[in-house]
Amino acid sequence: MTGPIDQITLAHFLLTGAVLFALGVVGFLTRRNLIIMFLCTEMMFQGVAVSLVGFSAFHVNVTGQTFVIFVLTIAAAEAALALGLVVLLFRRKRTLDAEAWAGMKG
């Protein structure tokens, strides 16, 4: 007897990952708020992670799942760095609009 979980194929994983990644790209390109852009980047990471887990399950190999652990570790480090940077930028100009930082001079 097969249950609903046995009927999940690689296409389901890849479609879910592609939708997450596409929504992240669209959100990143259309929004100007730095926090929303950061969250969209995280959504793209999660789309890739879902695809890697799907390939790992399809090939009955834990390499993809191990790689997801490394991707999530990098994403956590990126999250800490990005949130610190967003707080610093907000303290300087009191806005999170990305257009306000387009004319940075160095």
N, C-alpha and C positions, 0 to 999 in steps of 0.2 A: 504494500500500500504506500503510495507516494503522497506526501503532503505538499502544501503550497511552497514551502521552502525548497523542495527538491526541483521545482519547476523554474527556478530562477536561473537564467542563463548568463553568459558573458555579455550579451547584448544589453541586458538590464543594467548591469554595472556600468558599462561604457556609456549608455544613454544618460544615466543619472550623473555620472562624472562630467559628461559633455554639457549637460544642462547647467550644472553648478558652475563650471568653468565659463560658459557663455554668459550667464547672468553676472558673474564677477567682472568679466571684461566690459560688458555693457554698463554696469554700475560704475566701474572705474572711469570709463571714458565720458560718461554723461554727468557725473556729479562733480562739484567743486569743493565740497567739504572734505577736509583732510581726514577726519575720522571715518567718514563713509568710504572714502577711497581706500583707507587702510583695511576696513572690514571687507571690501570687495576683493582686495588682494588675498585676504585670508580665505575667502570663499573659493577663489581660484586654486589655492593650495589644497583645499578639501576636495575639490573636483578631481584633482590629480591623484589624491590619496585613494579616493573611491575606485578610480580606474586601476591603480596598482593593486589594490586588494582584490578586485575582480580578476585581473590576470593571474594573481597568485592562487586564487581559489580554482580558477579554470585549469591551470597547469598542475595543481596539487603540489605546490612548492611554496615554502615559506619565505623565499627571497623577497618577493614583493611586499609582504607584510613587514619584514625586517627593514626594508627600504622606507616604508611608510613611517616607521618609528624615527628614523633619521630625519625625514622630511618634517615631521611634527616637532622634533627637537629644534631644527633650524627655524621653523615657524614661530616657536615660542620665544626664541632669542630675538627674532625679528620683531615680534610683537612688543617685547619689552623695550627694545631700542626705538621703535617707531612711536610708541606711546610717550616715551620720554621726550622725543623730538617734538611731538605735537604739543605737549605741555610747554616746552621751551618757546616754541613759535607763538603759541597763544599768549604767553606772558609778554612777548615783545610787541605784538601788534593788536592784541585783543580781538582777533578774528581767526577763524579757521578756514576762510576762503582761500583756495589755492591761487586764485588770480592776484591776491594781495602780495604773494611772494614771487610772482613771475619776474619782477624787475629787480631781483637781488643783485647787489653790487659787491664784488669781492676784492 
